[in-house]
Amino acid sequence: DAGVTQSPTHLIKTRGQQVTLRCSPKSGHDTVSWYQQALGQGPQFIFQYYEEEERQRGNFPDRFSGHQFPNYSSELNVNALLLGDSALYLCASSHDRVGETQYFGPGTRLLVL
Amino acid sequence: AQSVTQLGSHVSVSEGALVLLRCNYSSSVPPYLFWYVQYPNQGLQLLLKYTSAATLVKGINGFEAEFKKSETSFHLTKPSAHMSDAAEYFCAVRKGGSYIPTFGRGTSLIVHP
């Protein structure tokens, strides 16, 4: 049973560019959440997708957007990249049930130059 | 609003010594509490979680944590540290009925031979 997978593992972009990160949830999971983890910090919640809709959003600007596909996989898009967007981006999946645990992928490390 | 405070950004122990990582939370309602571990260049792995079934929670790799409501604490312990325990540890809290956990800033565990 594959866990949560993310691609790519590493990415280098320049300021102003756009980036798309991808996530495949753990088998049987229908909910996907995205987090940003800056160096030396804990993960910060970006948004969560369920039934192809953004269900909840953290304190991130509209430059951050996402999508969930019918197979529950998800994408995170970031437009107009800033140097401060450099971070590890984590995807987590879970069942849509209260109390369910989130399982995290290995992350995509984004460096903005 | 819920929040998590991890006391000590770094904890250093000798191999074989007791590990104690501190976590205090604030939540207006009984929470779900989690400890995650993150090894270098990897995503987060769940160590254990508290869901009100029992105050002493046993997790993987010999770790356990005790929920103390009166102290609003959920400290993580392990009787004897191994070199392989060296990693970043994150405490997280989620209100009942909420899908999104709030993470602490993390504690780096250093294990000396």
Interface residues (C-beta under 8 A of the other chain):
Chain A: V4 Q6 T31 S33 G40 Q41 G42 P43 Q44 F45 Q48 R55 Q56 G58 L90 A92 S94 D96 V98 G99 T101 Q102 Y103 F104 G105 P106 G107 R109
Chain B: V4 Y32 F34 Y36 N41 Q42 G43 L44 Q45 L46 K49 T51 F90 A92 G96 G97 Y99 I100 P101 T102 F103 G104 R105 G106
